């Protein structure tokens, strides 16, 4: 039984590492969207 519990423990830490990467990707995507929205608010169309 000890082998199974140690294997599940390492699998859990692997999932935590993947979650961390996902959170970073999500944060980067949100930051990019926020920057684009901010830029769009300041954009002026020429009234030719």
BADOMAR-195604 format. One record per atom (N, C-alpha, C): residue number from 1; residue in three letters; x, y, z. Coordinates in steps of 0.02 Angstrom, whole numbers. Layout:
// BADOMAR-195604
ATOM:NUM:ALA:X:Y:Z .
...
END
This chain:
// BADOMAR-195604
ATOM:1:UNK:40:-60:0 .
ATOM:1:UNK:0:0:0 .
ATOM:1:UNK:43:63:0 .
ATOM:2:UNK:102:60:29 .
ATOM:2:UNK:144:120:32 .
ATOM:2:UNK:165:143:-38 .
ATOM:3:UNK:175:96:-83 .
ATOM:3:UNK:195:112:-152 .
ATOM:3:UNK:139:152:-186 .
ATOM:4:UNK:78:132:-177 .
ATOM:4:UNK:22:166:-209 .
ATOM:4:UNK:15:238:-182 .
ATOM:5:UNK:22:246:-116 .
ATOM:5:UNK:13:313:-87 .
ATOM:5:UNK:70:359:-109 .
ATOM:6:UNK:131:333:-116 .
ATOM:6:UNK:186:377:-139 .
ATOM:6:UNK:177:394:-213 .
ATOM:7:UNK:150:349:-252 .
ATOM:7:UNK:138:363:-323 .
ATOM:7:UNK:83:416:-330 .
ATOM:8:UNK:31:412:-290 .
ATOM:8:UNK:-23:461:-295 .
ATOM:8:UNK:3:529:-270 .
ATOM:9:UNK:49:530:-223 .
ATOM:9:UNK:77:593:-198 .
ATOM:9:UNK:117:628:-253 .
ATOM:10:UNK:155:591:-292 .
ATOM:10:UNK:194:622:-345 .
ATOM:10:UNK:148:645:-402 .
ATOM:11:UNK:94:609:-413 .
ATOM:11:UNK:46:629:-465 .
ATOM:11:UNK:11:693:-444 .
ATOM:12:UNK:-2:701:-380 .
ATOM:12:UNK:-34:762:-354 .
ATOM:12:UNK:11:822:-364 .
ATOM:13:UNK:76:815:-351 .
ATOM:13:UNK:122:871:-359 .
ATOM:13:UNK:129:889:-433 .
ATOM:14:UNK:124:840:-477 .
ATOM:14:UNK:127:853:-549 .
ATOM:14:UNK:66:893:-570 .
ATOM:15:UNK:8:877:-544 .
ATOM:15:UNK:-53:915:-560 .
ATOM:15:UNK:-47:986:-534 .
ATOM:16:UNK:-18:996:-476 .
ATOM:16:UNK:-9:1064:-449 .
ATOM:16:UNK:36:1105:-495 .
ATOM:17:UNK:88:1075:-522 .
ATOM:17:UNK:133:1110:-567 .
ATOM:17:UNK:96:1130:-631 .
ATOM:18:UNK:55:1086:-656 .
ATOM:18:UNK:16:1102:-716 .
ATOM:18:UNK:-35:1157:-702 .
ATOM:19:UNK:-65:1157:-643 .
ATOM:19:UNK:-112:1209:-624 .
ATOM:19:UNK:-76:1277:-622 .
ATOM:20:UNK:-16:1277:-595 .
ATOM:20:UNK:23:1339:-592 .
ATOM:20:UNK:35:1368:-661 .
ATOM:21:UNK:53:1325:-709 .
ATOM:21:UNK:64:1348:-777 .
ATOM:21:UNK:0:1375:-808 .
ATOM:22:UNK:-55:1341:-794 .
ATOM:22:UNK:-120:1363:-820 .
ATOM:22:UNK:-138:1432:-792 .
ATOM:23:UNK:-125:1442:-728 .
ATOM:23:UNK:-141:1507:-697 .
ATOM:23:UNK:-98:1562:-728 .
ATOM:24:UNK:-36:1547:-743 .
ATOM:24:UNK:8:1597:-775 .
ATOM:24:UNK:-18:1614:-844 .
ATOM:25:UNK:-37:1563:-882 .
ATOM:25:UNK:-64:1575:-950 .
ATOM:25:UNK:-128:1615:-947 .
ATOM:26:UNK:-171:1600:-899 .
ATOM:26:UNK:-233:1636:-891 .
ATOM:26:UNK:-220:1709:-873 .
ATOM:27:UNK:-174:1720:-827 .
ATOM:27:UNK:-157:1788:-806 .
ATOM:27:UNK:-128:1828:-864 .
ATOM:28:UNK:-86:1796:-905 .
ATOM:28:UNK:-58:1831:-963 .
ATOM:28:UNK:-111:1848:-1013 .
ATOM:29:UNK:-158:1803:-1025 .
ATOM:29:UNK:-212:1815:-1072 .
ATOM:29:UNK:-256:1872:-1048 .
ATOM:30:UNK:-272:1874:-983 .
ATOM:30:UNK:-313:1927:-956 .
ATOM:30:UNK:-277:1994:-960 .
ATOM:31:UNK:-212:1995:-946 .
ATOM:31:UNK:-173:2056:-950 .
ATOM:31:UNK:-171:2083:-1022 .
ATOM:32:UNK:-165:2038:-1069 .
ATOM:32:UNK:-164:2058:-1140 .
ATOM:32:UNK:-231:2089:-1161 .
ATOM:33:UNK:-286:2057:-1140 .
ATOM:33:UNK:-352:2083:-1156 .
ATOM:33:UNK:-363:2151:-1124 .
ATOM:34:UNK:-341:2159:-1062 .
ATOM:34:UNK:-350:2222:-1026 .
ATOM:34:UNK:-310:2278:-1061 .
ATOM:35:UNK:-250:2262:-1083 .
ATOM:35:UNK:-209:2311:-1119 .
ATOM:35:UNK:-241:2331:-1185 .
ATOM:36:UNK:-269:2283:-1221 .
ATOM:36:UNK:-303:2298:-1284 .
ATOM:36:UNK:-365:2341:-1273 .
ATOM:37:UNK:-403:2327:-1221 .
ATOM:37:UNK:-462:2366:-1205 .
ATOM:37:UNK:-443:2438:-1187 .
ATOM:38:UNK:-390:2445:-1149 .
ATOM:38:UNK:-367:2511:-1129 .
ATOM:38:UNK:-345:2551:-1190 .
ATOM:39:UNK:-309:2518:-1236 .
ATOM:39:UNK:-287:2551:-1297 .
ATOM:39:UNK:-346:2571:-1341 .
ATOM:40:UNK:-397:2528:-1343 .
ATOM:40:UNK:-456:2541:-1384 .
ATOM:40:UNK:-495:2602:-1358 .
ATOM:41:UNK:-497:2612:-1292 .
ATOM:41:UNK:-532:2669:-1264 .
ATOM:41:UNK:-500:2735:-1285 .
ATOM:42:UNK:-434:2736:-1292 .
ATOM:42:UNK:-397:2797:-1309 .
ATOM:42:UNK:-394:2809:-1385 .
ATOM:43:UNK:-413:2760:-1425 .
ATOM:43:UNK:-407:2765:-1497 .
ATOM:43:UNK:-457:2816:-1525 .
ATOM:44:UNK:-433:2863:-1565 .
ATOM:44:UNK:-476:2914:-1595 .
ATOM:44:UNK:-481:2902:-1670 .
ATOM:45:UNK:-542:2900:-1694 .
ATOM:45:UNK:-552:2894:-1766 .
ATOM:45:UNK:-549:2963:-1798 .
ATOM:46:UNK:-516:2968:-1856 .
ATOM:46:UNK:-516:3033:-1890 .
ATOM:46:UNK:-587:3048:-1917 .
ATOM:47:UNK:-610:3110:-1908 .
ATOM:47:UNK:-677:3129:-1928 .
ATOM:47:UNK:-677:3162:-1997 .
ATOM:48:UNK:-633:3137:-2040 .
ATOM:48:UNK:-620:3161:-2107 .
ATOM:48:UNK:-671:3200:-2139 .
END
